[in-house]
């Protein structure tokens, strides 16, 4: 279970938490998965089972990553 303070920080900073290595960590509402993005390598990761076994199903991303990408895209272009 995630610490309530971490969840409050993520909500306060528009759903993003940046760690000491520059990785951006996102949360999907209602899920405990850590969706992360490394801007230096343009690399996405998620700790859900679907992401771990994505190559078996010939997919690049899981639905959690796609949801974060869609949310950020819509926020950027609907301002």
Secondary structure, 3 states (H helix, E strand, C coil): CCCHHHHHHHHHCCCEEECCCCEEEECCCCCCCCEEEECCCCEEEECCHHHHCHHHHCCCCCHHHHHHHHHHHHHHHCC
